[in-house]
Every structure is written in C-alpha cells, then in structure tokens.
Amino acid sequence: MHKTYTDPFSHIFDQLRELKSLIIDIKNTPKEDYSKKYYTYHQVADLLHVDYQSIRNYVSSGMITAKEIGPRKKLIHHYQIFNEDQTLKNFKYKRKA
C-alpha cells in the first residue's frame, strides 16, 4: 500500500495568506486629509454632545480657536476638537491657567 501525504495545515495557511493580503490592502488605503476639514458650531456641538452656547463660550474663552470665513461665519478646524489619534478632546471641567 502506498499512502499519499496531505498537509493538514494547508487550509490554515491559505486563510492566513488571504488575511495577510486583506491587512496589506487596509494598510495601503489612502487616509483622509484632515488639514482642510472645518466644522460649524452646530456640528461641533453635536460631536461633543454639548449645547451650541457651550461651543460659543469655549471659543470666547479661548479653549477653541475659530477661523472667521465671512462677516458672520466662523468655522472650527478639525484639530481643535480631535487629538492626533482621532479621539475627541475633553473640554469639560478644564481650568484656566
């Protein structure tokens, strides 16, 4: 009798190769450019789960800087409300120096 050897791990290796190619595809996807992303006061209020007036108070106190776009329009840059790892900054209970 002649036995043929089949690799019991070939299925696992195939799945690992497929998983590796998926990870490389995810890693190589272009990242969103946040350097030109701005938010209105209402959008920032929705993101931070606070009232619109709180955002106005943060801007007037200097905790957040807003850029004037027109005579009445002010926008807040993405990096004013997000950290480098894209987590929200904490503005509550921040003491003035």
N, C-alpha and C positions, 0 to 999 in steps of 0.2 A: 504494500500500500504506500502510495505517495501522497503526503499531506502538503497542501499549499498553505503558506503562511499569509494571513491577512492582518494588517496593522489595526489593532482595536482603537487606536487613538487618532486615526486619520480623520474621522468625523470632527473631533475636537479641534484638530489643527486647522481644518478648513474653516470652522467657525471663528477661530482666533484670527486667521488671515482676513476674513471678511470684517471682523470687528476692528482690526488694525486699520484697514483701508477706510472704514467709516470715521474713525477718530482722526485720521490724517485729513480727510475731507472737511470735517468740522473745524479742525485747527487752521486750515488754509482759507476758510471763508473770510471775505473782507469784513472788517469791523466797521461799525457805524461811526462816522465822524461827528463828534460832539462839540468841536470847536466853533461851529457856526449854528448851534442849536440854542434857541431862546424860547422862553415861556412867558405868558402873560401872568398877571397877578392871580387871576382866577384859576389858571392851570396849576400854578404853584400851590395855591390853597387846597386844591383837590389832591395833589400829590402828597402834601404834608398833613392832610386831614385837619386843617385849621380853617378859621374864617378868613374871608378876604381882608377884613380890617387888620387881622394879625399880621398879614404879609405887608400891608402898608406900614404898620408900626415897626416891623423888622427893618424895612427899607429906611424909614425916617430915623431910626436909632442907629443905623449903620451896620447892623448884623448882616444884611444882604445889600449888595450894591446893584442898582438897576440902571440900565442904559436908556437914555431918552432917544426915542426914534423920531418923534414928531412933537408938535406943540403939546399934545395931551397923552401921547402913547409912551409908556415905559415898559421895557422888557427885561427879564432876568436871565442871565446866562446859565447854561446847564451846570457848569462847575461851581456856581454859587450855592446850589442846593444838593448836589451829588458829590460824593467822595470820588477818588480815583478808581476805586473798585466798584463804582456804580451803585453804592448804597446811599440811602438818604442821610443827609447830615441832621444832627439833632439840634434844634433851635430852642426847645423849651427849657426853661429854668437856666438860661445862660446868663451869668452875671457880667455886669460891665466892669471893665478893668480900670 
